[in-house]
Amino acid sequence: MLESIIDIVRRAGELVRSANDVTAATHEKNGPADLVTEYDLAVQRFLRQELLALLPEADFFGEEGQHDALTSPWTFIVDPIDGTTNFVRGFAYTNISVALAKDGQVEYAVVYAPLAGELYAARRGGGATLNGRAIHVSGRDPGHSLVVCGSTIYDRSYTERHFAIMRYLYDRGLDYRRFGAAALDLCQVAAGRAEVFFECRLSPWDFAAGSLLVQEAGGCVTTLEGTAIDPLRPGSVFAANALCGGLTAELPRG
């Protein structure tokens, strides 16, 4: 199953790699921070067709378009282009994210950054890989940690809490980064390049695949309150290596 999903996602990546005149194919969904391009739509159409051909009994839960009720034990959770603003503006930090969940638990995950040539994959119980090589979270402690975050720009009601958490982690860590694509940010933790990721609110397609990658690489993923995430519902996300996971206990509350 995982290899079949990887093949489909790689082929979808060719649609991203072949994109041209992206700005002209872009419009706003819910304001300037929430963009969709014709390529988002084309990639999602392709993924829906190919993934449901692979597993016809599954539901398809994608970012673009309407969301039907989820009635099957199996669900594909898909972001056709995560980091759309980066994509539109020519930053290579963008990805295709596909998770396959059974009964609300992610079993397979693929995150592909076609412009960077990086493909992350995981199967529950089978570890995590980057371009076929095993990856693991780092062993760095909070004082040596890089924090990656998203600023929840779609909902500015979280702004004060975001910066309070950022200041808390910055004061206890090494530095922070803000790249603009949550699925790929989670992969940085899985690959040991960063030690912590957080965001105050994400949609399922933003974190479903990346969360399994972190877990299979030896890290932990919870909400900001330290409770279990639900890959089928929006919520906050905190991901970290083993030494930094305990930081959730004293994070500023909203």
C-alpha positions, -999 to 999 in steps of 0.1 A, spaced: 0 0 0 27 25 10 47 20 -23 15 25 -43 7 57 -25 43 69 -30 40 62 -68 7 82 -70 21 111 -51 53 113 -72 32 114 -103 11 142 -87 43 160 -81 49 163 -118 19 186 -120 35 209 -95 69 207 -111 54 216 -145 35 247 -132 40 280 -150 24 314 -147 11 304 -113 1 340 -103 -24 342 -131 -39 309 -120 -44 320 -84 -74 334 -65 -83 341 -29 -107 318 -10 -111 336 23 -88 365 21 -52 372 10 -37 346 34 -59 318 20 -50 311 -16 -59 284 -41 -44 279 -76 -56 259 -105 -27 235 -97 -41 228 -62 -74 218 -79 -57 198 -106 -35 179 -81 -65 171 -59 -85 158 -88 -56 136 -98 -51 123 -63 -88 116 -58 -90 96 -90 -58 76 -84 -61 70 -46 -97 59 -48 -88 36 -77 -62 21 -53 -87 17 -24 -123 22 -37 -140 17 -4 -121 47 12 -135 82 18 -115 111 4 -110 141 27 -92 169 7 -86 205 14 -102 219 -17 -140 218 -23 -168 205 -2 -164 178 25 -187 149 24 -196 129 56 -169 103 64 -186 69 66 -158 44 57 -133 30 81 -106 41 57 -100 78 49 -75 95 26 -66 129 41 -51 151 15 -35 185 10 -28 188 -27 -4 217 -22 6 226 13 23 260 14 3 275 -14 15 311 -8 51 298 -10 42 281 -43 26 312 -57 56 334 -47 83 311 -60 95 296 -27 104 259 -31 91 251 4 58 234 -6 45 199 -6 19 173 -14 6 156 18 -13 123 18 -23 103 49 -44 71 49 -63 66 82 -82 36 94 -108 41 122 -94 76 129 -57 64 132 -32 73 105 -16 41 91 3 54 61 18 88 53 36 104 24 48 140 23 65 150 -10 83 183 -17 87 180 -55 106 212 -59 131 202 -33 133 165 -44 124 152 -9 99 124 -3 91 114 33 71 82 39 60 62 69 39 31 77 26 26 113 51 4 130 75 5 101 96 36 108 100 68 87 121 75 57 134 104 36 141 94 0 142 57 11 166 62 40 156 59 76 152 91 96 150 98 133 143 127 155 173 144 171 187 139 206 191 176 213 177 190 245 155 222 248 185 244 252 199 233 218 165 232 201 154 248 169 116 256 169 96 255 137 61 270 138 31 283 119 14 315 129 -23 305 123 -27 334 99 -62 322 89 -75 330 124 -59 361 140 -77 353 173 -48 330 181 -21 357 175 -15 366 211 -12 330 222 11 321 193 36 348 202 34 340 239 43 304 231 69 315 207 85 337 233 84 309 259 101 285 236 126 310 223 137 319 258 144 282 265 158 272 231 184 280 205 164 298 178 132 295 156 122 292 120 89 300 102 87 284 67 50 283 58 40 247 52 30 227 83 33 191 68 69 198 57 76 215 91 66 183 108 90 165 86 119 187 98 113 174 133 111 138 120 144 142 101 162 157 132 167 191 116 145 208 142 134 197 176 99 213 181 70 223 159 38 240 170 8 257 157 -23 269 175 -48 255 149 -44 234 119 -68 214 96 -65 176 94 -48 177 60 -21 200 74 -9 175 100 -23 140 95 6 127 74 33 147 91 22 135 126 28 99 117 62 107 103 72 123 135 59 94 156 76 68 134 108 87 136 107 84 174 91 117 183 58 126 200 28 146 187 0 160 209 -22 191 211 -8 221 228 -26 209 259 -7 176 258 -37 155 247 -40 132 217 -45 147 183 -74 137 161 -64 134 124 -100 139 112 -106 172 131 -90 206 133 -69 214 164 -36 226 178 -4 206 172 28 202 192 55 179 179 89 173 194 117 148 200 118 129 233 138 155 252 115 184 242 81 168 244 77 178 281 76 215 272 39 213 267 34 211 305 41 248 310 31 264 276 11 296 279 -26 288 277 -51 305 255 
